[in-house]
Amino acid sequence: MKTYSIKRKPRTGTNPKTLQKVKIPAKAVVKFRVAKAARDAVVKAKKVVIA
């Protein structure tokens, strides 16, 4: 599994309880990328089930 980070832009959200607008600041987020061997194993398994 490979990790990498992305930067999210600031955005406006809503508090569901009060319906008040809330400013959400920009931040860096870690994401995961599945290894090619694992991805190929899942795709191959789906093809076998479908066929």
C-alpha positions in Angstrom: 0.0 0.0 0.0 1.3 3.4 -1.0 0.5 6.6 0.8 0.5 10.2 -0.5 -0.9 13.5 0.6 -3.2 15.9 -1.1 -4.2 19.5 -0.1 -7.9 20.2 0.4 -9.1 23.7 -0.4 -11.0 25.7 2.2 -14.8 25.4 1.9 -18.1 26.3 3.6 -20.0 23.6 5.5 -23.3 23.5 7.4 -23.8 22.6 11.0 -26.7 20.1 10.8 -28.1 20.9 14.2 -28.3 24.7 13.8 -28.1 25.0 10.0 -25.5 27.7 10.5 -22.8 28.2 7.9 -19.3 27.1 9.1 -15.9 27.8 7.5 -13.8 24.7 7.0 -10.1 25.6 6.7 -7.7 24.1 4.1 -5.7 21.1 5.2 -3.5 18.3 4.1 -5.0 14.8 4.0 -3.3 11.4 3.7 -4.6 9.0 1.0 -3.8 5.4 0.3 -3.2 3.7 -3.1 -3.7 0.0 -3.3 -0.7 -2.1 -4.7 -1.1 -3.3 -8.3 -0.9 -7.0 -7.2 -3.9 -6.5 -4.8 -5.9 -4.6 -7.3 -5.3 -7.2 -10.0 -6.3 -10.0 -7.6 -9.6 -8.3 -6.9 -10.4 -7.5 -10.5 -9.6 -11.1 -11.5 -11.8 -12.4 -8.7 -14.7 -10.2 -9.9 -14.3 -11.5 -13.5 -14.5 -15.1 -12.3 -17.7 -14.5 -10.4 -19.4 -12.7 -13.3 -18.4 -15.3 -15.9 
